[in-house]
Amino acid sequence: MVILAAVTYRRFDSLKPPAAIHGAQLLETSSAASTLSPAGTPVATNTGSASAWVQPSRKHGRHHSSLTAAGLSADGRGPRVMFAIPRSRTKARLHMSKLAVRELSLAGRLSVVAAAILVSPAAGANEDLMRAAKRIFKPIPSIVPAVKENPITPEKVTLGKSLFFDPRLSASGVISCNTCHNLGTGGVDAGPTSIGHRWQLGSRRAPTVYNAVFNVAQFWDGRAADLKAQAEGPVQASVEMNATPDHVLRTLNSMTDYVLMFSKAFPNDAAPVTFENFAKAIEAFEATLITPAAPFDHYLEGDEYALSDQQKAGLKLFIEKGCSSCHNGINVGGQDYFPFGVIERPAESLLPREDKGRFAVTKHLGDEYVFRSAPLRNVALRPPYFHSGQVWSLKQAVGVMSEVQLGAKLSDKETDEIVAFLNSLTGQLPKIDYPILPTRTTATPKPSLDK
């Protein structure tokens, strides 16, 4: 049985999580549905044995204002929802810091209804857990998804694959897309951060390229709207490939095979070798890098035996504890932006003060230390974790997130169960044959290590 408790609230700007609200009174209600007065803001839910902290959420610069959560009170008679009532708006603002959360919500965009925790005596039944999971998550499809304004064709994919692996597009001639997004190691490199031109270290962990087509935007801060925009960035970044559009085009035009491949991939273009088409071809190839048929996908498609009992217990905890508030949808994350450190600030090694996340893109104070939630598909394949790449154990990463995001201290058993569930997200990686690249000519730009 699934119990829902709907909550509507009025947002207050610059409000901190409950641990940081000093001038507030805690109230509790057991009504099936509660609407706060204009002075109230919901803070957290207590679901008996499991507490779930409300995750703040911003998407595309807009705030969500009405969300839903659920849970039973300790006596099992009705939903138990706790609210912090600021004594005055002024006092609430006095307690604002740069990490203050601009708004509170009771669940992630997709787990809003289904985070209805399974609370009846028969809540562990597969039909209840599966029903809840289907409301929050979606399976990876077995066919390549369509890409906006860029029809995917075999010729375009073949070209994009060669471009993805070709290091000659970089100024040094040694760095390719695959250098940082190694398809043999989960779509990432060795970490913690990537090594670029002249041995420079990048400031963030390279995100995986697998299933990236399903993300709301690309990069940790969402500065690229799609894979095409993303492909144009690293090749020009001085800390990465340190090339220019002109260098890329001179390199491609110097090899007849590349010119022919572009003409086949873009048959309607009079001059097909362009920087935009270079990016479109890479986007087309990366759109094929999906990993369907994970055990969790089979489970979402109705196979109740696809997950072990431990993995099902981990899935239940993942929903109940609030992990699915941020990590939901087809990619189990990657769909929205959230502050890193909702309840407490992580260690500076995990959250460097100089990296303010999405703030660099929007210049909005509420986006300081806000990042796109990490997609958790194939997460077991790609340590180290977080945008700083400083945690090498998936179990440790789960522990960090539960404490700094949810304010929950998990037992070893609970942590192991969630890790077991995360392992069920590993899908079937596509078989990628290393391409034979066009041969350079005397007109091909020579490698350069100049700054």
N, C-alpha and C positions, 0 to 999 in steps of 0.2 A: 504494500500500500504506500502511496506517495502522498505526503501532506504538503500543501502549499500555504504560504502566508504572504500576501501581497503587501508591499510597503511603498508609499509614495512620500517623497520628501521635497523640501525646498532647499536648494543648494545655497551654501554660504561660501564665498570666495575665501581662499587662504586659510582653510581650516586644517588643523593637524590631526593625525590619528589619535585614538583614545588615550594612548599612553602619554601623549603630549598635551592633552587638553586639561588644564589645571582648574579653570574656572567653570566647571560643568557639573551638573547633577546627573547621576545615572538613574534612569527610570526603567521599569520593566513592564511589559504587557503580555498577556496570555490570550489576547483576542485573536481570532482567525485572520483578521486583516486590520491594520492600523494605519491611520493617516495622521501625520504629525501636524501640529500647529505651525504657523509661519516661523516660530522661534526654534523649532526642533530640527535636528539633523540626525539620521540614523547612523550609528557607529559600528555596531557589531551584533552578531547573532550568537546565541548559545544554544546548541542543539543537544543538550544533555551531556552525552559523553564526548561530543566533538564540538569544538568552538570554531567558528569561521569568521575571519576578519574580512571586512568589506573592502574590496579592491577599488581604488579610484581609477577612472578611465577617461581618456581623451582620444578622440579619433578624428583625423582630418581637421583638427583645430576646433572641434565642437565638443561640448560636454553633454553627456547623457544625464537626464534628469529624473527618470522614473524607472525603477528597477524592482526586482522581486527576489525574495529569499525565503528560506523555510527552515523549520526545525521544530522539535518539540521541547517543552519545558521538562525539567527533571522529573516531574510527576507524571509525564506522559499525557496530560490532559489537553494541551493546546500549544500552539506555537509560542516560543519564548523569544522575544526580540528586545534587545537593549539599545537605548538611545542616550546620546550625550546631549544635554540641553544647555547651550551656552547661556550664561547669565546675562550677557549682553553681546551684541555684535562687536562692540569696541574691544571688550576683553578678549574675545576670540581672536581678533586681529593682533592684539598685543603679543599673543603667543605664537605668532607666525614666524617661521624661519624660511630660509631659502629652500628647505626641503619640504615645506608645508604642502599638503595635498590640497589642490584647488577644489576638489569635489569628492564626495564619497558616493559609492554605489554598492548595492548589496550582492552583486554578482557580475560576472563577465557578460558580455553581450549575448552569448549563446547559452550560457549556463544559467541565465536568469530564472528560467522556469524549472529546468531539470536539476538544478542544484538542490531542489527539493530533496533533502536527505532521506534515505530509506530508513524509516524510523519505526515501522511496525515490527512485531515479533518475527514476522516472515520476511523482513526487509532484505535478508540475504538471498532470497530466491532469485534465480537467474533472470526470470522474466521482469522483475522490478529493476534490477541493476541494468539489464540490457535496455530496457525502455528509457531509463534515465540517460544512459550513455548515448543512445541514438538522438536524444534531444540536444546534446551538447556537441558531439563529434560527428564527423562524416568520414566515410572510407575514401582512401585514395583511389581514383578511377584507374582502370586498366588501359584507357586510351589517352593519348596526348590531348590536353585541353587546348581550346582555341585561344589565340592571343589577339588582343585588340589591335586592329589596323595593321596586322602583319600575318597574313595567311601562311600557314606552315606547310611547306612542300618538301619532298625528299631532297631536291636540289639545294634548297636553302639550308636544310639541316646538314647536308654533307659539307657545304661551304662553311657553315658556322662551326662545325666540328674541327675542321682544319685551322680556322682562325683561333679557336679556343686553345689549341695545342701549340701554336706557332710562336716561339720566343723571339723571332726576328721582328715582330711588331713592337717590341720594346727597344728603347735606345741602346741598351747594353747587348741585346741579342740573346739574353739568357733567361729572361722572365716571360712566362706565358700566363694566361688565365689559370691553367692547370697547376702552376707553381704554388699559388695560394689556395686554390680550390681543387685539391688533388682528388680526382674521381676514384682513386684506389684506396683512399683513407677517409671515406665518409664525406667527401666534398670539401674538406678543409686541409690545412697544412699541419705541421707538427706543433705549432704554437710555441709560447702563448700568443705572440703577435707575429705577423708576417715579416719576412726580410725582403726588402725591396732594393731599389737602385742604389748602388754603392754601399751595400750592406746596411742601409738605413732600416730601423725598426718601425713598423707601423704602430699606431696608437691603440688599435683595437684588434681583437680576435677576428680572423676571417670568418664570416658567416658561411654556412654550408650552401652549396649550389643545388644540392638535391632538393626537389620539391619547392624550390624558391619561387616558382611560377605561381604558387598558391598564396604567397605572402601579400599583405595589403600594400606593402611598399618594400623597397630594398635598402640595405644597410641597417645597422643598429639604430640609427636615428631617422630612418625613413626618408632620407633626402632624395632618393631616386624613386620616381613613381612606378617604374616597371623595369623589366630586365633589359630593355633596350637602353634606357637612360643609365642604368647601372653599368652596362658594357662600355659606355663612353667615358666613365669616370676613371677607373684605375689605369687605363692606358695613358692618360694624360697627367696623372698624379705624380709629382716629382719624387715622392717617397716610394712609389710603386714602380711603374714601367717607364715613367719619365719620357714619354714620347709626345708627339703632337699629331693632330689630324694630318698634317702635311707629310710627316714621316711615315705614317701608316699608309697613305695613298701612294707615296713614291715606292714604298716597299711592295705593295700589291701590284701596282702597274708595271713593276720591273720584271714580273714573272708571268709568262704567257698563260700558264696553266691557271693561275688565279684569275686573270682577266676572263678566260673562258668559263670558269666556274661562276663568276659573277653574272655573266651574260645568261647563263642557264638558270640561275637562281632568280634573276630579275629581268625576264625576257621583254618586258614592256618598257624598260628604261633605255633611252638612247645612249646615256653614259652611265652604265650600272655601277662602276667602281666609285662609290662615294662613301664618306665616313658614316652617313646615316645608314646606308645599306650594310656596311661593315657591322654596325651595331645590331641591325635587324637580323642578320644571319646568325650572330652569336645568340641573340634572344631565341630564335627558332630552335637552335640546338639545345640550349639550356631548358627550354620548355619540354623537351623529351626526357629530361633527367628526373623522372618521377619514380617512386619506389612503392608500387602497390603490393598487395598480397601479404602484408604483415599479419601476424596472428590477430592483432587488434582489428584489422580490416575484416578478417573472416568473422570475428565476433560481432562486429557492427552489421555484418550482412546476415546474421542470424545463427551462426554456428556457436552454440553455447559452450562447446567443448574446445574451442580454439584457444582459450585461456586456461591456465592452471588455476587451482584454488587460490594459490598465493597471489597470482596476478589479478584475479578478481577482487581479492581483498584489497590489493593495492589500488585498483581502479575505484573501489568504493571510498577508500580514504582520500584519493585524489579529488573526488567530487566533494566529499563531506568537509574536508579540511579547508577547501577553498582554492586549491591549485587550479581547478578548471575555470575559475573566474577570469584568469588571464590566459591560460593555456587551453584553448578550445578550438572548435572548428576542424576543418579538414587537415590542417597542419599541426594541430594540437599546440597552437601558438602562432605568432607571426601575424595576428589579425588586428592588433591594437597596440596602444602605447600606455606604459605604466611607470610610475616612479620606482626606482630601485632603492629599497629601504623605506617601506611604508611604516613599519612599526619602529624599527631602529636602524640607524645608519650602519651599513656594512663597514668592515675594516677598509682603510684607505687603499690597501693593496688590491681590493676587489672593486672599489669605487673611487678611483683617483679624483681628487678635487678639481683638477684642471679640465677634466672631461665632463662637461655638463649636458651631454646627450643631445636630446632633440632641441634644446634651447638654441644650439648653434644654427638650427634650421629655421625655427619660428621666431626667435628673439622674444618669446613669451616667457615671463618669469615663472609661470606655472609649469613650464616644460624643463626647468632645471633638473638634471639627473633623471629625466624621463627617457626611457628607451622602448623600442619595439619589443614586445615579449618574444622570447626565443622560441622558434618552432621546435617541438620536441621529437618530431619524426627522426628515427635513426640516431637518437641522442646518445645511445650507448656506444656508438662507433666513433665518437669524435671528442674525447677529452683533449685539452683542458676546457673548462666551462666558464661561462659569463663573458661579457664583452672585454674584460681585462685578461681573460685566459689564465687565471691564477689558481683554479681549483681542478685538481687532476683526478679526483674520484667522484663518480656519479652519486655515491652514497653521501659524500660530504656536501656535494652541491644541493642535494635534497634537504639536508640538515640546515644549510645556510638559508635557503629560501623559506623554509618553514618558520624560522626564527625572525628574519628581517622583514619578510613580507606578511606573514600570517600571525606572528606572535605566538607560535605554537612550538612546544618542545616535544618532538616525536621520540617514542621509544625505539630501541634498536629493531624490534619486531615490525613496528609500523614503517620505519625507514626501509627495511629490507623488502617489505611488501610493495611499497611505492616504487622502489628500484626494479623489482620484478615486473611490475606493470610497465614501466618505462622500457624495459627490454622487449616487451611485446610490440613496441612501435617500430621495430626494425623490419623493414620491408625487403623486397627483392630488388637489389640494385641492377640497373641495366648493364649488360655486357658491352663494354666499350673497347673496341680495337683501336690501338694507337694508329693514327693516319700516316700515310706516306705523304710528306709535304712537298709542294712544288720546289724545284731546284732554283737556287739563287742565280742571278746573272751578274755581269759586271756593273749593271745599272742599279743593283740592289744596294741600299745604304749600308755602309760598314758599321759594325758595332762601335759604340762610343760609351765611355764611362765619364764623360764630362757631366758637370752638374747641370 
